[in-house]
């Protein structure tokens, strides 16, 4: 694990880390007590009360990972974060919402944004921007379903040791995978931890605007999600942003 740097304020920890990534070692993390323009998936912002949560970015430098396999980074990071939360909260109700948000039951506790830089057909570096709701009691944005570790467990946690635990797990899991990569085992672990991984649930097809009932049939190595409506309807395969789960 590399060094963890804390800054008092940053617009985006991903931007701070990216500006210095060439001279920083693998496993370096930058965390902000206050993040003023944190970026989430789909162009959303990330609400985080200053001093209450973890907003950080982690630099990963793969040794030899082709760009075509970049979804493996997303799987490794999301599994590691979910595992630490399961251990901290003592529950398996922590799940991965495709592609890499982390949910507790039907509420979002972690947002992850991974940005990869390529050299030719290989990934030169990956920056995982991670926002974890830790000690925040009240949320004021129009986000539909936020929740924090405090809301679940009823007590606050010290941020620095918790951050070190997340960083250590992610980097450790990443290094172990690079030493002995097994995409099938990784995919099986990811699939077993998926939110709404069993049963039929409502989705909005963002390409057609229609609502469908479907179950998760597969997640491809590319990250594409295949949904299976009830027979005799055909399966549908989606890239990121082409389909959205509908919250009850």
C-alpha positions in Angstrom: 0.0 0.0 0.0 1.3 3.4 -0.9 1.0 6.7 1.1 -2.4 8.2 2.1 -2.5 12.0 1.8 -5.2 14.0 3.4 -6.1 17.4 2.1 -8.4 19.9 3.8 -10.4 20.7 0.6 -10.5 19.6 -3.0 -12.9 20.1 -5.9 -12.4 16.4 -6.9 -9.9 14.0 -5.4 -9.8 12.2 -8.7 -8.5 15.4 -10.3 -5.9 16.0 -7.6 -4.6 12.5 -7.9 -4.6 12.5 -11.7 -2.5 15.7 -11.8 0.3 14.0 -9.9 -0.2 10.3 -10.9 2.9 10.0 -13.0 5.2 10.6 -10.0 3.1 8.7 -7.4 3.5 5.1 -6.7 0.9 2.4 -7.1 -1.5 2.3 -4.1 -1.3 6.0 -3.3 -4.5 7.6 -2.0 -5.7 11.2 -1.7 -8.6 11.9 0.7 -10.4 15.2 1.3 -12.1 16.4 4.5 -14.3 18.5 2.2 -14.9 17.8 -1.5 -16.7 20.6 -3.3 -17.3 19.0 -6.8 -17.1 15.3 -6.4 -18.2 13.4 -9.5 -20.5 10.4 -9.5 -21.7 8.1 -12.2 -23.9 9.4 -15.0 -22.5 12.9 -14.4 -24.1 13.2 -11.0 -22.6 15.0 -8.0 -21.9 13.3 -4.7 -23.2 14.8 -1.5 -20.9 14.6 1.4 -21.1 16.6 4.6 -17.5 17.9 5.4 -15.7 16.0 8.0 -18.3 13.2 8.2 -17.5 10.8 5.4 -14.8 9.3 3.3 -14.2 10.9 -0.1 -11.0 9.6 -1.6 -9.3 8.5 -4.8 -6.9 5.6 -5.1 -4.2 5.1 -7.7 -3.8 1.7 -9.2 -1.0 0.9 -11.7 -1.6 -2.5 -13.4 1.5 -4.3 -14.5 -0.1 -5.9 -17.7 -3.8 -5.5 -17.9 -5.3 -5.1 -21.4 -7.8 -2.3 -21.9 -10.4 -5.0 -22.9 -10.3 -6.3 -19.4 -10.8 -3.0 -17.5 -14.1 -4.2 -16.0 -12.0 -6.5 -13.8 -10.7 -3.4 -11.9 -14.3 -2.3 -11.3 -15.1 -5.8 -10.0 -12.0 -6.0 -7.7 -12.6 -2.5 -6.2 -16.4 -3.0 -5.6 -15.9 -6.4 -4.1 -13.2 -5.2 -1.7 -15.3 -2.2 -0.6 -18.4 -4.3 -0.1 -16.4 -6.9 1.9 -15.0 -4.3 4.3 -18.5 -2.8 4.8 -20.0 -6.3 5.5 -17.3 -6.9 8.1 -17.8 -3.4 9.7 -21.6 -3.6 9.7 -21.9 -7.3 10.4 -24.4 -8.0 7.6 -24.5 -9.5 4.2 -27.2 -7.0 3.2 -24.4 -4.9 1.6 -24.5 -5.6 -2.1 -23.0 -4.4 -5.4 -25.4 -2.6 -7.7 -24.2 -2.9 -11.3 -21.8 -1.8 -12.3 -20.1 -0.7 -9.0 -22.3 1.2 -6.6 -22.6 -0.3 -3.1 -26.0 -0.6 -1.6 -27.3 -1.6 1.9 -30.7 -3.1 1.2 -32.3 -0.6 -1.2 -30.2 2.4 -0.2 -26.9 3.7 -1.6 -24.0 3.8 0.8 -21.0 4.0 -1.6 -20.5 5.6 -5.0 -17.5 4.6 -7.1 -16.2 6.2 -10.3 -13.2 4.6 -12.0 -11.2 6.4 -14.6 -8.7 4.6 -16.7 -5.8 5.9 -18.7 -4.5 3.8 -21.6 -1.2 3.4 -23.3 -1.8 1.6 -26.5 -4.0 -1.4 -25.7 -3.0 -1.6 -22.1 -4.2 0.3 -19.0 -1.4 2.6 -17.8 -3.2 3.6 -14.6 -6.6 3.5 -13.0 -8.0 6.0 -10.5 -10.8 4.8 -8.3 -12.8 7.7 -6.9 -14.8 6.5 -3.9 -17.3 8.2 -1.7 -18.5 6.3 1.4 -21.2 7.6 3.7 -19.8 7.1 7.1 -21.0 9.4 9.9 -23.5 11.6 8.1 -26.9 11.6 9.8 -29.0 13.7 7.4 -28.9 14.1 3.6 -30.2 17.2 1.9 -29.7 16.6 -1.8 -32.3 15.2 -4.1 -30.6 11.8 -4.2 -33.4 9.3 -3.8 -31.9 6.8 -1.4 -28.7 7.7 0.5 -27.8 5.9 3.8 -24.7 6.0 6.0 -22.8 3.5 8.2 -24.0 5.7 11.1 -27.6 5.3 10.1 -27.2 1.5 10.0 -25.1 0.9 13.1 -26.0 3.9 15.3 -22.4 4.9 16.1 -19.7 7.0 14.5 -16.4 5.8 13.3 -12.9 7.4 13.1 -12.3 8.2 9.5 -8.5 7.8 9.2 -8.2 4.1 10.4 -11.3 3.2 8.4 -9.8 4.8 5.2 -6.6 2.8 5.8 -8.6 -0.4 6.0 -10.4 0.3 2.7 -7.2 1.2 0.9 -5.3 -1.8 2.3 -8.1 -4.2 1.2 -8.4 -2.8 -2.3 -4.7 -2.7 -3.0 -4.1 -6.1 -1.4 -6.9 -7.7 -3.4 -5.7 -6.0 -6.6 -2.1 -7.1 -6.1 -3.2 -10.7 -5.3 -5.4 -10.8 -8.4 -2.6 -9.5 -10.6 -0.3 -12.2 -9.2 -2.8 -15.0 -10.1 -5.6 -13.6 -12.3 -8.7 -15.8 -12.6 -11.5 -13.9 -14.4 -14.0 -16.7 -13.9 -13.6 -16.8 -10.1 -13.6 -13.0 -9.9 -16.8 -12.9 -12.0 -18.4 -15.5 -9.8 -17.6 -13.5 -6.6 -19.0 -10.4 -8.2 -22.1 -12.1 -9.4 -22.8 -13.6 -5.9 -22.7 -10.2 -4.3 -25.0 -8.4 -6.7 -27.9 -6.3 -5.5 -31.2 -7.8 -6.8 -29.1 -10.7 -8.0 -32.1 -13.1 -7.8 -35.7 -12.7 -8.9 -37.5 -10.3 -11.2 -37.3 -6.6 -10.7 -38.4 -3.5 -12.6 -35.9 -1.7 -15.0 -36.2 1.2 -17.3 -34.7 0.6 -20.7 -33.1 4.0 -21.4 -32.8 3.3 -25.1 -36.6 2.8 -25.6 -38.0 4.4 -22.5 -40.1 1.4 -21.6 -40.3 -0.4 -18.2 -39.6 -4.1 -18.1 -39.6 -6.8 -15.4 -36.5 -8.9 -15.7 -33.9 -10.8 -13.8 -30.1 -10.5 -14.0 -29.0 -13.3 -16.4 -25.3 -12.4 -16.8 -22.6 -9.8 -16.5 -20.1 -10.2 -19.3 -16.3 -9.7 -18.9 -16.8 -6.4 -20.7 -19.2 -5.3 -18.0 -22.3 -5.5 -20.2 -25.4 -6.5 -18.3 -27.9 -9.1 -19.7 -31.4 -9.0 -18.4 -33.9 -11.8 -18.9 -37.6 -10.9 -19.0 -40.1 -13.7 -18.3 -40.4 -16.2 -21.2 -41.0 -16.1 -24.1 -39.4 -12.6 -24.3 -35.8 -12.5 -25.4 -32.9 -11.4 -23.2 -31.6 -7.9 -23.6 -27.9 -6.8 -23.2 -27.0 -3.3 -22.0 -23.9 -1.2 -21.7 -23.6 1.3 -18.8 -26.2 4.1 -18.9 -28.5 2.1 -21.2 -30.6 0.6 -18.4 -31.6 1.8 -14.9 -33.0 -0.2 -12.0 -36.3 1.3 -10.7 -36.4 1.8 -7.0 -39.5 0.7 -5.2 
